[in-house]
Amino acid sequence: MQFIRKAFLFCFVLIFIVNILVPKGALCITIQEEEEMSREVMKVIMKHYELINDPLIVNYINQMGQKIVSALPPQPFNYHFYVIKNDEYNAFATPAGHVFINSGLLEAMENEEELAGILSHEIAHVVCRHISQKIERAEKIGIATLAGVAAGILLGVGGSMAAANALTIGSTAAGQSLELSYSREDEFQADQIGLVCLTKAGYHGEGLLSMLKKLWSRRWFGPAQIPTYLSTHPATEERMANIDTWLEQNKKTEAQIDNYNFSKVHVRLVAVYGDESFALRKFEEEVKNHPEDPLAHYGYGLILARTGARKNAIGHLKTALKKNALDPYMLKDLGQIYFLDGQYREALNVLKSAARVSSNDPEIFFYLGRTQMELGRLHEAAVTFEKLIAKKYNNPQVFYSLGETYYKKGRLDDYHYYLGLFYKEKNDFKNASFHLKRALENMSDPDKREKIEKMLKQISGKNRSS
C-alpha cells in the first residue's frame, strides 16, 4: 500500500508540474496532428541521415528509454529510440515520442547514468510537447514545411549547417526557424521533469550534469568544435547550476547500476561504427593493459575483423567468450566472422549455439541461412530464410539469399519471385518488373500469383507517375 501511495503521489506531482509549467496554448495541437507532424519529420531525418540498426545497440537504447518512460504516467503515444550514425554531439526528440541520439554523443559517454540523463531530458521535451506548442503558433504553414523546419532546428547548426539549411524549406519556413527552437524555459522544464523521471527509474541524476559539463567544456576548442547539442539546448551554464542545486536538495543513496551492458554496447559502437584507426589503437592498448578483460578482446576482435584480419579476430572473440560462453551477440559475431572467412562448418556450429541462446535476433538466422546454403543444405536454408521473412526481417538481402537458394534447388519460379521482391525493396523497379513477370510465367501458387499481379500493377503505376 505504501508503494501504491508513493506511485500515485509521483503521478499526481508529475501531472501537476506539466500542467503548471507548460503554457496554456501548448495543448492546442491534437495528438493526431502531432503524430502526422512526427511522420513528416521522420521522413526528412531518414532522407538526410543514416540510422544504426545494430540489434545490440538498438535493443539496449530502447530498453533504456522504455525504462525511463515507465516512470511517467500513461502517455498518448508510444516512444521509439534511435541512434544516428553521426560524429557530432547531439540528441533530440521529435513530436509524438521519437527520440534520437547521435553515435558521437553516445561514444563520448562513460556510463549508463550519462545515457539515462540525456534520454530523460529528451523524453521530457516530448512530455511537455515543446515543439508541438510552437507549431501551433505557426499553424498557417503546412505540416510538411514545418517538418523541414523542425528537423533543421533539432538537427542543429554547427557542423550540420548545410543539412540544417537544406531542411529549412523556403523563405517562409526560414522565417519560422527561431520560433521553433527550444527556449531557456523549455530547457529548465525538461530538466526538472527529466530529473524526477530519472530518480523514479532508479538513477540518481548525476549523469545529466556530468554530460552537460563535458559538452560545455568543448566550447573552448573553437567555434567548429562547439557541440551541436549546445546550439539546440541553450542556457547550459544556468542549467548546470540548477541541476546541481536540485541534486543537493534531493540527495539519495548511490544507485546500484550494472554498467556491463552499457560497456558492451559502447565497445561495439566504437569498434564497428567509430573511426577505424582510432578503434584499432584503442583496443590494441586495452588488450595490452587489461588482458583479462573480455570486452577488451571483444572490441579488438571486432575491429580486427573490420580491417580484414579475420583469423586474429577469431582468436580474440574466442578469448572474450571464455567468460561469456552464452553471450548470443558475441556468438553471432564469431559465427559471422567464420562465415566471412569461409570456415562454414565452424560458422554453422557457432550460429546454431547462438540461435539456441537467442531465438529473437534475426541476424543470427540470416547468417545461419547463408551458411546452410554454402554447405549445400538447401532445404534447411530455405526454411531458415522463409521464417525470417515471415517475421518481417527488415533486410532486403534475405529475399536475394532465398532466391539464390531456390535457384540452386532448380525452382526458377520462386527464384524470380524472391529476386523480384528484392529489387522492389531496393526501388529498382525495372529489374523488379523483369523478375516478377518471369515468376508469373511458371508460378503455380495462387497466393503468390495474386501478389505478383498486384505488385506489377503498383510498379506500372509508379513508372507512369515518374
N, C-alpha and C positions, 0 to 999 in steps of 0.2 A: 504494500500500500504506500509506503514511504517513497519507493521508486516511482510509482504512478503519479503521486502528488508532485514530485520533482519534475517529472517529464511534462506534466500538464502546465506547471508553472513556467517551465522553459518555453513551451509553445506559446503561451499567453504573452510572455515578455517579448519574444521574437516578433510576434504579430503586432504587438503594441509599438515596438521600435520601428518596424517597417511603416506602420500607419502614421506615426509621428514624423519620421524622418523624410519619407517620400512625399514630394509635393502633391497637392490635391489633384493636379491635372495629369498626374502620371498614369492613371489607370484608364485614360480615355481610349487608348488603343486596345482593341479586343484581343483575346488570346488567339483567335483565328487569324486576325491581321498580323499579329506578332509572328505566328508560325509561317505565314506567307512571306513576310519580310525575311525571316530566317532562311527560308529555302532560296530566296534570291541572293542573299549574302553568301550562302554556301556555294552557289554556282560560281560567283565571282572568285571566291577563295580557291576553289578547286581548279579553276582555269589558270590561276597565276602561281599556285604553289603546289609542291609535292608533299603528300602525306606519307608518313612512315606507317606501313601496315604490318609490321613485325608482330606476330602474336604475343611474344613475351612482353614487349614494351607496351603494346596497346591494351592487353588484358590487365596489366599492372596499373596503368594510368586510370583505366576505367574503374577498377576495383577501389583505388584510392579515392577517385571522385565520388563514386556512389557511397562510400563510407561517410564522406562529409555531407553529402546530400541527405543521407538518412537521419542526420541530426536536425533537419529542417521539418517544419510542418508539411503536410501534403502539398505537393506542387501541381500546377495546372498542366505541366508538360514533362516529358522525360528528358533527362540530362544525358549528353553524349560528350566524350572527351577524346581529343585528337592530339597527335604530335606532328608538327610541320617540320620537314627537313630544311632547316634554315639556321645559319650560324648566329644570327642576330639575337640579342637578349630581348625576348618579347613574349607576352602571353595576353590573351584577350578572350572575351566571351561575346557571342552574338545574341540577339534576342532569341527567346524560346529555348535556351539551355544548351547551346553548343559551345564548348569550352576548348580553346586551343592553347598549346604551349610549344614554343619553338625548341628544336633539338639543342640549339646553342645554349639556351637558358637552362634546360634540363641537364646538360653536360656540366654547367657551372655549379650545380647543386652538390652538396656533400652528404645529405641525409634525407630521410623521409619527412622530417619536420619541415624542412625548407620547401619541399614539394607541396606538402599539405598547406603551408602558409599561402603560397601563390594560388593554388587551386581554390582555396576557401575564399580568397579575395575576389576572384573572377566569378565564382558561384554567387557571391553576394551582389555583384553588379546585376546579375540576371534576376535575383530575388527582388531587388529594388527597381528593376525594369528601367535602368538609367538611359539606355539607348532608346527604348520604346517611348519614353516620355518626351524625348527631344524630337523624335519622329512625328509625334502628334502635333507639335508646333509647326512642322513643315509639311502639313498634310496636303497642300496643293501640288506638291511634287509627286510624280509617280513612284510606285513601290520599287520598280527596277532601278530607277535613277538613284533613289535613296539608298538602295542596296549597295550600289557602287561607291557612294559617298561614305556610308558606314564602314564598308570593308576597307576603304582607303584610310580612314581615321584609325580604325582598330589595328590595321597592319602597321601604321605609324609612318614616320618620315625617316630621317636619318639615312641609313644605307638603303632603305626601301623607297627612297624618294621617287624613283622612276615608276615603280609599281604602284605606289600610292597615288601619284599623279594620273597614271593610266586608269586607275579605278575611280577617280573623281570625274564623273562623266558630265561633260558640258559645262558651259559658263554658269547656268542657273544652279547646277549642283555644286559647283565650286563655291558659290556664294553662301551655301548652307554648311560648309565644312566646319567652321568654327562653332556653329550651333550644335553640332553632333558630337563634339569632343567632350571627354569627361571634365567635369569641374572639380575644384578643390573639395566642394561639399560632397560630390559623388564619391570621391576617394575616401573621405572620412566616414561616410555612411557604410561603404563596403568594408572598410577596416573593422568598424565596430561589430557589424553583423558577422563578418568572417571570423573574428576572434571568438565570438560566442559559439559559432558552429565548430570551430577547432577544438575548444575545450570540451564541448559536448561529445565530440567524436573521439576523445581520448588523447588529444595533443595539448601541449601547454602554450603554444603560440609564439615561442621564441623563433621559430623558423621563418616567419614572415618578416620579423625585424632583422634577422641576420641576412636575409636575401636583399632587403632594401639597402642595407649597409654596403653589401657587395656591389649592387647596381650603382649606388651613389658614388662610391669610390672611383668608379671608372670614368667619371666626368673629367678627371684630371689628365686623362690620356689624350685629350684634344677633341674637337668637335666631331671628327669622323668616328671616334670610338665611343661616343655617348650612346648608351643603350637605347634602342627604340622604346623600350618599356617606359623610360623616363619622360619621353615626349607624349605618350598616350596616358600616363598616370602621373599627373602633376603633383606639386606641393610635397615632394618626398621628405624634405627636412622636417616639416611640420608633422607629417605622418609618422616619421620615426619617433619624434618626441612624444606624440600622443600614444603610440603603441607602447613605448617604454613605460609611460605613466600607467597605462592600463595593466600591463604585466605586473608592475609593482603592486598595484591595488588588488590584483586577482591572483596572487601567488598560489601555486598548488604544488603538490609533491611531483617530483620528476616523473614524467610519463614513461612507461616501460615500452619502448618501441624497438622491435627487432628490425635492424636495418639490412638484413641479409638480402631480402628480395629487392630492395632499392639498389643495393650494391651490385647485384647480378644484372639488373636492368641497365644500370649505369655503365657497367663493363661492356655489355653488348652494344649499347648505343655508341660508345667511343670506338670500339673495335670494328664494328660493321658499318657505321654511318658517319664517323668522325673523320678528321684529316688522317690520311693513311700513314704518312711519315711520323706524325706526332704519336699516333696509336702504337706504331711499331716500337718507337723509342720508349714510350711509357711502359708497355707491358714487358718488354725485354728487361727493363730496370726493375719492374715489380717482381718478376720471376727470380731475378738475381738476388734481390734484397729479402724476398719473402717466399722461398722455395716451398714452404709448407702450405701456402695459401692456394686453395683450389681455384678461386676466382682469378688469381693472377695467371694461372695456367690456362684457364678458360679464355680469358681475354687474349693471351698470347697465341693460343691455338686459333682463335677466330681471325686475328689479324694476319697470321701466317697463311691461313687458307685464302684469305682475301688477296694476298700478294702472290699466290700460286705455289707456295711451299707446303703442299698438302701432306706429304709424308711426315715432316716435322710437326705440322699442325695436329695430326692424328696422335702423335706421342703426347702432346700437351693436353689434348682432350681426354685421353685415357687417364692421365695423372689427375685431372680435375674430377673425373668420375670415380676415382678410388674412394673419395669421401662423400660422393653424391651419386651412388650407383643407380638410384631410381629417379634421377632428375630427368624428366621427359625432354626438356629443352636441350640439355647437354647431349642426351642420347640422339635426339633428332639431328643436331649439328654434326655429331660424329658420323652418323649414318649418311648424311648429305655429303660430307667430305669424302667418305669411302666411295659413294656413288660417283662423284665428280672425278675421282682418281681412277675410276674403272674397276674398283675392287667390289664387284657386285655381290658376291656371296657374303662378304663381311658386312656390306651395307644392308643386305636383307636381314641378317640376324639382329643387327643393332636396331633397325627400324621396327622390326617385329616387337622387340623389347620395349621400345618407346611407345608403340601402339597399345601394348598391354597396360602400360602405366597411365597413359593419357589417350582416351578414345575421342577427345573433342578437338584435337589440334589437326586441322585439315592438311597442313604442310607435311606432317608425318606420313599421311596416307598418299599425298601427291608423289612424294619421293619413293614410297613403298611401291606404288603402282608403276612408276618408271623403272624401278629396279626389277620388278617382276617381269616387265616387258623385255628388258635387256637380257634376262636369263631365259627367255623363251616360255615363260609361264603365262601364256597369253590369256587363258580363261581367268586366272586369278587377277591379272592386271585389269581386264575389262570389268570384273566385278568391283574391284577397288575404285576405279575411275567412275563407274556408274553410281556408286554410293556417294562419292564426293559431289557429283552433280546433283544428286537428289537432296543433299544437304545445302545446296546453293553456295558452293565454294566460289568465292569471288576471284577467280583467276582464269582468264580465257584459255590459258595454256593447257588446262585439263581437257578441254574439248579437242585440241590438237593431238594430245597424247592418246586420248581414247580413239580418235580417228586413225592414228598410226597403228594402234593395236588391232583394230578391225581390218585394216589393210593387210597386215601380216596374217590375219586369220582368213583372208580371202573374201570378206564380207564388204564388197565395194559400195553397196547402198548405204550402210552405216558409216563407212569411211567418208563418203562425200557429205553425208548428213552432218557429221560432227565437225568436219572441216568448214562446212557452210556456217555452222554456229560460231566457230572460232573467228572467221573473218567478219561475221556480222557484229560480234562483240568488239572487234578492233575497228569497226566503222569502215572496213574495206568492202564496200557493197558490190563492187564489180566481181571480186573473187567469191564473195558470199553467194551471189546470184548464180555464178557458174556451177559451184559445187551443189547447191540446193537443187538446181534443175537436173543435174546428173543423178542426184539421190532420188529424185521423183520418178525417174525413168524406170527404176527397178525396185522401188520401195513397196513392200507388201504390207507393212504395219499400217493399219488405217489411222491410228492416232498420229503417227509421225507424218503421214501423207497430209493430213489436215493441217498440222503445224507448219509444214513446208509451204503449203499453198498460202497460208496466212502471212508467213514471212516474206514470200515473194511479192505479195501484194503491197506489203509495207515498204519493201525495198524499191518497188516500182514507183510508189508514191513519193519516196524521198528523192529518187532520181529526177522525177518530173519537177519537183519543187526547187531543186538545186540548180 
